[in-house]
Amino acid sequence: MNTRLQGIFFAGTSRLTEIFPVFGGRLLDSTIRPVYGSRTMSAVFEQGNRRTMKRMKAFRRFLVIPDIHIGDAVVLQSSLIALRDFFPDAEIDYVINKAVAPLIEGNPDATRIIPVFSDGRFPSSTEVGTLREIIRKGQYDLCLNFCPFMGKKDLAEPSQPFVSFMSRGPMIVRNENDSAQINHFSYQGYQFVRGLLLMAAQPVREECFRGVRTTYSDEVIERTWRFTREAGLSPRSPVIMFNPDSAIKFNLMPFESQARLLGLLARDTTADTMILLGAGHTEAGIGERLADTIPSVLRSKVRIIPRSTSLEVYSALIDFADVFITGDTGPLHLAAARRYSRSGRYQFRNRTAVLSFFGATIPRMSGYDSFQPGYLPANQDAPSWCYQAESPCRNITCLNKMFKTCRTVRCFEHVDVAGLATLVASHLNGLVRQAPAKYQQTSFARADS
C-alpha cells in the first residue's frame, strides 16, 4: 500500500513545523502548493485519465471505492449521483466502511452496498485482499478509487480500467486560492466523475447535485423515538446536540475550550433548552468529564448520549436537534446529509443547523457553510457555519491528518468560544420550533397522548 513514503514525508513536515511553527508552515505552503497545485500537474493526470477512458468498451458495471472511514462513505455518495447522470441503468457497487453501511443502504443510486472496511486508520492487508478479489470477480468496466492509501497496483490487474481521485488533487489545491470555487470533497467528487465521463459519453440529465443523503429503517426510527422519550425531550423545546469527540487529536478542540463552550451554551440558552452530549468513543468518557464542569444549577439541561448508542440511532437523533455542534469527524457529515425513511412511512424534519469547528484540516474541503464563499452548505433546510481556529503552523500538509505526527498540537491555539456560543444562542432565539414530523405519525401521537 502507498503508505510508507507518505509516512516519511509527513513526519518530516511535522518536525519542521514543530521547530519553526510560523516559518515552517509558510515554507511548506509556498513550495508545495505551487508545485502540486500547478496546471501542468493537472494536465499530466488528465492525460492519463483520458487514456483510461478511451480504452473503455462498455458502461454497464462500475465500482466506487470511497476512502475507508465513515464520513468518506457519506460524502462520496456524490460520485454515485454523477454516474447516474450518465448511466441510469448501470450496475454500481459501492465499497464502504461496515459501521456506516446501514445508513447508506437504500441509496437509489447504488446497486449494491458492499461493507468491507473496519475502523482502522488505514486499510488492513485482509481488507485490501478482499477488495482485490471483489474487483477480480466483478469484471467492472471502470473502478473509481477515492482512497489515497491504496493504488491500482494494490487492487487490480494492469488491464482493469481504474481511475484515482488523487488525479483531482492539483485542482483542489489550486482552488484554495480562488474563493469562488466550491472546494468540498463531496462536490469535487461529483465534478470529478462528471468530467471523467464526459471524455467518453454524454449525460442524460443536467447537473443535479444538491448534497448527499442517509437512510433509516423503521426499527431505527422507532428506537430513536424511544430514546427521546426516555431522555425527557420535548418536541417543542430547543435542542442542541454536541459531539465533543474526534478520531484524530489534530481535530479535537482542547478540553478547556469545549468545557467553556458547553458552559456558555447551558447558561445563555432558555431554561427549557436541552443539550444532548456525546459520551465519546475515541476520546472515551469526554462527555461525562465535560458535563461535570457544568454548574450544578445548569446540569439538568445536559443529557449524555450513551456510548452504547448505535451509529444509526445517533445519526437519526441528529434530526431532533435544532443545532448540531462538532469538529471535523464522521458525525459532521451525518449531520449535513439529508435524512430519509427507507420505507417512506416517516418524514424527517431536515432542519438541523450545523456548526463545525476546524483545527488541522482545511475547512473548505470538508466543512459546510451557508454564508462563506467557496463552501458547500449542509443539505438541510437550516443554516450551516464553519469556524476555523487560529493556528501558527497550519499548512497544506495538514490535509493528510492521518500521517501527521506533531507532538505539540497547535491546531486550536486560539478559539473564539464566546463567539461560537453567541452564534448558537442567537439562532435558537430566532426559531419557532417545529416538531419533527415523526411526532405527527398516528402511532406516535397515541403514545404521546
C-alpha positions in Angstrom: 0.0 0.0 0.0 1.0 3.6 -0.6 1.8 4.5 3.0 5.5 4.2 3.8 6.7 7.1 1.7 3.7 9.2 2.8 4.6 8.4 6.4 8.2 9.6 6.0 7.2 12.8 4.1 4.5 13.9 6.6 6.6 13.0 9.6 9.2 15.4 8.1 6.8 18.2 7.6 5.6 17.7 11.2 9.1 18.0 12.6 9.6 21.2 10.5 6.6 23.0 11.9 7.3 21.8 15.4 10.7 23.5 15.3 9.6 26.5 13.2 5.8 26.8 13.6 5.2 30.0 11.5 8.2 29.8 9.2 7.7 26.1 8.6 4.1 26.4 7.7 4.7 29.3 5.3 7.6 27.4 3.7 5.5 24.3 3.1 2.7 26.4 1.6 5.0 28.4 -0.6 6.7 25.3 -2.0 4.1 22.5 -2.1 1.1 24.5 -3.2 2.6 25.9 -6.4 4.1 22.6 -7.5 1.4 20.1 -6.6 -1.3 22.6 -7.5 0.1 23.5 -10.9 -1.9 23.3 -14.1 1.0 21.3 -15.5 0.4 18.6 -12.9 -3.3 18.7 -13.6 -2.7 18.2 -17.3 -0.4 15.2 -16.7 -3.1 13.5 -14.6 -5.8 14.4 -17.1 -3.9 12.9 -19.9 -3.6 9.6 -18.0 -7.3 9.6 -17.2 -8.2 10.3 -20.8 -6.1 7.3 -21.9 -8.1 5.1 -19.5 -11.4 6.3 -20.7 -10.5 5.8 -24.3 -9.9 2.1 -23.5 -13.4 1.6 -22.1 -15.6 -0.7 -24.2 -18.8 -0.6 -22.2 -20.5 1.4 -19.4 -22.5 -1.3 -17.7 -20.7 -2.0 -14.4 -18.9 0.4 -12.1 -17.2 0.0 -8.7 -16.7 3.1 -6.5 -14.2 2.9 -3.6 -14.5 5.9 -1.3 -11.9 6.3 1.4 -12.2 3.8 4.3 -13.8 5.9 7.0 -17.4 6.7 8.0 -17.5 10.2 6.8 -15.9 9.3 3.4 -18.7 6.8 2.7 -21.3 9.5 3.3 -19.6 12.4 1.5 -18.6 10.4 -1.6 -22.1 9.3 -2.4 -21.8 12.3 -4.7 -19.9 10.1 -7.2 -22.9 7.8 -7.4 -25.1 10.7 -8.4 -22.6 11.7 -11.1 -22.6 8.2 -12.5 -26.4 8.1 -12.7 -26.3 11.4 -14.5 -24.9 9.4 -17.4 -25.9 5.8 -16.9 -29.3 5.5 -15.1 -29.4 1.7 -15.7 -25.8 0.7 -14.9 -24.8 -1.6 -12.1 -22.9 0.5 -9.5 -21.3 -1.2 -6.5 -20.2 0.9 -3.5 -17.5 -0.5 -1.2 -17.6 1.2 2.2 -17.0 1.1 6.0 -19.1 -1.6 7.7 -20.3 0.7 10.5 -22.0 3.2 8.2 -23.4 0.6 5.7 -26.8 0.5 7.3 -27.1 4.3 6.7 -26.2 4.0 3.0 -28.4 1.0 2.3 -31.4 2.2 0.3 -29.5 4.8 -1.7 -31.2 4.6 -5.1 -28.0 5.4 -6.9 -26.2 2.3 -5.7 -27.0 -1.2 -7.0 -25.1 -2.9 -4.2 -23.6 -1.7 -0.9 -20.6 -3.8 -0.1 -19.3 -3.4 3.6 -15.6 -4.1 3.7 -13.6 -1.7 5.8 -13.5 -1.5 9.6 -12.4 1.4 11.8 -8.6 1.2 11.3 -6.7 4.3 10.4 -5.6 2.5 7.2 -6.9 -0.4 5.3 -5.7 -3.8 6.6 -4.0 -6.4 4.3 -7.1 -8.5 4.7 -9.3 -5.7 3.5 -7.1 -5.0 0.6 -7.1 -8.7 -0.4 -10.9 -8.8 -0.1 -11.3 -5.7 -2.3 -8.8 -7.1 -4.8 -11.0 -10.3 -5.1 -14.1 -8.2 -5.5 -12.5 -6.4 -8.4 -11.3 -9.6 -9.9 -14.7 -11.3 -9.9 -16.7 -8.2 -10.7 -15.4 -7.6 -14.2 -16.1 -3.9 -13.8 -16.0 -1.6 -16.8 -14.4 1.1 -14.6 -13.2 1.3 -11.0 -13.2 4.7 -9.3 -10.9 4.9 -6.3 -11.1 7.8 -3.8 -8.8 6.2 -1.2 -5.2 7.7 -1.0 -3.9 4.7 0.8 -4.5 2.2 -2.0 -3.4 2.3 -5.6 -4.2 0.3 -8.7 -1.1 -1.9 -8.1 -2.6 -2.9 -4.8 -6.0 -3.8 -6.1 -6.3 -4.6 -9.8 -4.6 -6.2 -12.8 -3.0 -3.8 -15.4 -5.8 -4.4 -17.8 -8.5 -3.2 -15.4 -9.8 0.3 -16.2 -9.0 2.2 -13.0 -9.0 5.9 -12.1 -7.9 7.6 -8.9 -9.4 10.7 -7.3 -5.9 11.7 -6.4 -5.6 13.0 -10.0 -8.0 15.7 -9.0 -5.7 16.8 -6.2 -3.8 19.5 -8.1 -7.1 21.3 -9.0 -8.4 21.0 -5.4 -5.1 22.5 -4.0 -5.3 25.3 -6.7 -8.9 26.0 -5.8 -7.8 27.1 -2.3 -6.5 30.3 -4.0 -9.9 31.0 -5.5 -12.7 31.6 -3.1 -15.3 31.4 -5.9 -14.7 27.7 -6.3 -16.7 25.3 -4.1 -13.9 23.0 -2.9 -15.7 20.5 -0.7 -14.6 16.8 -1.4 -18.3 15.9 -2.0 -18.8 18.5 -4.6 -15.4 17.9 -6.2 -16.1 14.2 -6.2 -19.2 14.8 -8.2 -17.5 17.1 -10.6 -14.5 14.8 -11.0 -16.7 11.8 -12.1 -18.8 14.0 -14.5 -15.7 15.4 -16.1 -14.2 11.9 -16.4 -17.3 10.5 -18.1 -17.6 13.5 -20.4 -14.4 12.2 -22.0 -16.3 9.1 -23.3 -20.1 9.7 -23.1 -22.9 12.3 -22.9 -25.1 12.8 -19.8 -28.8 12.0 -19.9 -29.6 14.7 -17.2 -28.2 18.0 -16.2 -26.1 18.6 -13.2 -28.3 17.9 -10.2 -26.0 17.7 -7.1 -27.6 19.2 -4.0 -25.8 17.2 -1.4 -25.8 13.6 -0.1 -28.3 11.5 1.9 -28.6 8.9 4.7 -31.5 6.4 5.0 -33.1 4.8 8.1 -35.1 1.7 8.8 -38.4 1.9 10.6 -36.8 0.0 13.5 -34.1 2.6 13.9 -36.6 5.4 13.8 -38.7 3.7 16.5 -35.6 3.2 18.7 -34.7 6.8 18.3 -38.2 7.9 19.3 -37.9 5.8 22.4 -34.6 7.3 23.3 -36.1 10.9 23.1 -38.9 9.9 25.4 -36.7 8.2 27.9 -34.4 11.3 27.9 -37.4 13.5 28.6 -37.0 15.6 25.4 -40.0 17.7 24.4 -40.7 18.1 20.7 -41.4 21.8 21.3 -38.2 22.7 23.3 -34.9 23.8 21.8 -32.3 21.0 21.4 -28.6 21.3 20.9 -26.6 18.2 20.1 -22.9 18.4 20.8 -20.3 15.9 19.6 -17.1 16.6 21.6 -15.2 13.6 20.1 -12.8 13.2 17.2 -10.9 10.4 15.6 -7.7 12.4 15.4 -6.2 14.7 18.1 -5.5 17.4 15.5 -9.3 17.8 15.0 -10.1 17.7 18.8 -10.8 21.1 20.3 -9.0 21.3 23.7 -11.0 20.2 26.6 -10.9 23.6 28.3 -12.3 25.3 25.2 -15.1 22.7 24.9 -15.9 22.9 28.6 -16.2 26.7 28.3 -18.4 26.4 25.2 -20.7 23.9 26.9 -21.0 26.1 30.0 -21.9 29.1 27.9 -24.5 27.2 25.9 -26.1 25.9 29.2 -26.0 29.5 30.7 -27.1 31.5 27.7 -30.0 29.4 26.3 -33.6 29.3 27.5 -34.5 27.3 30.6 -36.2 24.5 28.6 -33.2 24.0 26.2 -31.8 20.5 26.2 -28.2 19.7 25.4 -27.5 16.2 24.1 -23.9 15.5 24.7 -22.0 12.6 23.1 -20.2 10.3 25.6 -17.1 9.9 23.3 -15.7 6.9 21.6 -12.1 7.7 20.5 -11.8 10.1 23.4 -13.7 7.8 25.8 -15.5 9.5 28.7 -15.1 13.0 27.4 -18.8 13.7 27.6 -19.1 12.9 31.3 -16.0 14.9 32.1 -17.4 17.9 30.2 -20.8 17.5 31.9 -19.0 17.5 35.3 -17.7 21.1 34.6 -21.2 22.5 34.3 -22.5 24.3 37.4 -25.0 22.1 39.3 -27.8 24.6 38.8 -27.5 24.0 35.0 -26.5 20.3 34.9 -30.2 19.3 34.4 -30.1 20.8 30.9 -27.5 18.2 29.8 -28.2 14.6 28.8 -25.4 12.2 27.9 -25.9 10.0 24.8 -24.6 6.6 26.0 -21.5 5.2 24.3 -23.6 2.1 23.6 -25.9 4.0 21.3 -25.7 2.6 17.7 -24.4 4.8 14.9 -27.8 4.6 13.2 -29.8 5.8 16.2 -27.2 8.5 16.9 -27.5 9.7 13.4 -31.3 9.7 13.4 -31.3 11.6 16.7 -29.5 14.5 15.0 -32.8 15.3 13.2 -34.3 16.1 16.6 -31.6 18.8 17.2 -32.0 22.4 16.2 -28.2 22.8 16.2 -25.5 20.1 15.8 -22.0 21.1 17.0 -19.0 19.1 16.1 -15.4 19.1 14.9 -14.2 17.6 11.6 -15.1 14.0 12.0 -17.7 11.5 10.7 -20.7 12.8 12.6 -20.3 16.1 10.9 -21.2 14.6 7.5 -24.0 12.5 9.0 -25.5 15.8 10.3 -25.1 17.6 7.0 -26.7 14.8 5.0 -30.4 14.8 4.2 -32.2 12.1 6.1 -34.8 9.8 4.6 -37.0 7.0 5.8 -36.2 3.8 3.9 -39.9 2.6 4.0 -41.3 6.1 3.2 -43.6 5.8 6.3 -41.8 8.6 8.2 -40.8 12.1 7.3 -37.7 13.7 8.8 -37.5 17.4 9.6 -34.1 18.0 8.0 -34.0 21.4 9.8 -30.8 20.9 11.8 -28.3 23.8 11.7 -24.7 22.5 11.6 -21.8 24.3 13.3 -18.4 22.8 12.7 -15.1 23.8 14.1 -11.8 23.0 12.4 -8.2 22.6 13.7 -5.7 21.0 11.4 -7.8 20.2 8.3 -8.8 22.7 5.6 -12.4 23.7 6.2 -13.5 24.4 2.6 -12.6 20.8 1.7 -14.8 19.1 4.3 -16.8 21.8 6.2 -20.2 23.2 5.5 -21.2 26.9 5.4 -24.2 28.7 4.0 -22.6 32.1 4.0 -18.9 32.0 3.2 -17.9 31.9 -0.5 -16.3 28.6 -1.7 -18.2 26.5 0.8 -20.8 23.8 0.3 -23.8 24.3 2.6 -25.2 21.4 4.5 -28.1 19.5 2.8 -30.5 20.8 5.5 -33.3 23.4 5.5 -31.3 25.3 8.0 -28.0 27.3 8.0 -24.6 25.8 8.4 -21.5 27.6 9.8 -17.8 26.6 9.6 -15.3 28.0 12.1 -11.5 27.7 11.8 -9.4 28.1 15.0 -6.2 30.1 14.9 -3.0 28.1 14.4 0.5 29.4 13.8 1.7 26.4 11.8 -1.3 25.2 9.7 -0.4 24.5 6.1 -1.3 22.4 3.1 0.3 19.2 4.6 -2.2 19.2 7.5 -4.7 18.0 4.9 -3.3 14.5 5.4 -4.0 14.4 9.1 -3.7 10.6 9.3 0.1 10.9 8.7 0.8 14.0 10.8 3.0 13.2 13.9 3.2 16.6 15.6 3.9 16.0 19.3 2.7 19.5 20.2 -0.8 20.2 19.0 -1.2 23.8 18.0 -4.3 23.4 15.8 -6.6 25.2 18.3 -4.2 27.8 19.7 -7.0 30.3 19.9 -10.7 29.5 19.8 -13.4 32.2 19.9 -15.6 30.2 22.3 -17.8 33.2 23.2 -18.5 33.9 19.5 -19.5 30.3 18.9 -21.8 30.3 21.9 -23.4 33.6 20.8 -24.0 32.2 17.3 -25.8 29.2 18.6 -27.9 31.1 21.2 -28.9 33.7 18.5 -30.0 31.0 16.1 -32.1 29.3 18.8 -33.7 32.6 19.9 -34.8 33.2 16.3 -36.5 29.9 15.9 -40.1 28.9 16.0 -39.5 25.3 16.7 -41.5 22.8 14.7 -42.0 19.3 16.0 -40.3 16.6 13.9 -42.9 15.1 11.5 -42.4 11.6 13.1 -44.2 13.0 16.2 -47.2 13.6 13.9 -47.5 10.0 13.0 -50.6 8.3 14.3 -48.8 5.7 16.3 -46.5 8.2 18.0 -49.4 10.6 18.6 -51.2 7.8 20.6 -48.0 7.0 22.5 -47.6 10.7 23.5 -51.2 11.3 24.4 
